[in-house]
Amino acid sequence: MDSKKHISQDKEKKSSVSNPKTSFKRYVKWIVIFVLLVAVLVAEFGLWNGKHIGTLNRAISLKISTTSWHRYTDRSKVEKDIASNLQEMSNFLESGQIDSAMEFVHPDQKDSYYSQFTTYPDRIPAFVEGLRSAKLVFISEELNAYESERLARVELLIPEEISSTDENSKKYPCTLTCILFEERWVIDS
């Protein structure tokens, strides 16, 4: 009887201590379900191809590329040169010397600008005021990637009505492209 009692106690001990193989088999089902769930989530949200990362990298690279020109060592010189040329052009236009003002326009664009100035002389004062409000918004690197050495963009604020003396009168932005042509900044478009 003792031996039967001993055998039954051994069986109880064995059943109370779990076998590692049977324990792993119980969890395999849950591991497979977890892996499938993760795969579905990855497929659903497109994480496998990094769409969200690409967008973030694109935003960062755009920010860097659009503001890197602020750190050019010759930025202040370029800014002064462009502002000086636009100021001189505005002085010529204000005094009615359209031919002299054409010195600050690229040769390919001279005919277009000249015809605009002669056809619409009443718009010249608004353009002059816009030239005097010029603000540099971009300068290219010195890569000789353009027909000229450098390219710059300038934003003008053109008033809707030139006769208005109100500083709060409505103004609309206009962007001019200037290029360094024969060592001089000229309006290209």
Residue pairs with C-beta under 8 A, 6 or more apart in sequence:
41 47
42 48
46 52
66 138
69 75
69 138
69 139
69 140
69 141
72 78
72 139
72 141
75 139
78 136
78 139
78 150
78 152
78 185
79 136
81 185
82 134
82 136
82 152
82 154
82 178
82 185
83 134
83 136
85 104
85 178
85 184
85 185
85 186
86 104
86 131
86 132
86 134
86 154
87 131
87 132
88 104
89 101
89 103
89 104
89 105
89 131
89 187
90 127
90 128
90 131
90 132
92 98
92 100
92 101
92 104
93 101
93 117
93 124
93 127
93 128
93 131
94 124
94 125
94 128
98 114
98 117
98 118
101 117
102 110
102 113
102 114
104 186
104 187
105 113
105 186
105 187
106 179
106 181
106 186
106 187
106 188
107 181
108 188
109 187
109 188
109 189
113 187
116 123
117 124
125 162
126 158
126 159
126 160
126 162
127 156
127 158
129 157
129 158
129 159
129 162
130 156
130 157
130 158
130 159
130 174
131 156
133 156
133 157
133 171
134 154
134 155
134 156
134 176
135 154
135 155
135 156
136 152
136 153
136 154
137 153
137 154
137 155
137 175
138 151
138 152
138 153
139 150
139 151
139 152
140 146
140 150
140 151
140 152
141 150
142 149
142 150
146 179
147 179
148 179
148 180
148 181
149 180
150 179
150 180
151 177
151 178
151 179
151 180
151 188
152 177
152 178
152 179
152 180
152 185
153 175
153 176
153 177
153 178
154 175
154 176
154 177
154 178
155 173
155 174
155 175
155 176
156 173
156 174
156 175
156 176
157 171
157 172
157 173
157 174
158 171
158 172
158 173
158 174
159 169
159 170
159 171
160 169
160 170
160 171
160 172
161 169
161 170
176 187
176 189
177 187
177 188
177 189
178 185
178 186
178 187
178 188
179 185
179 186
179 188
181 188
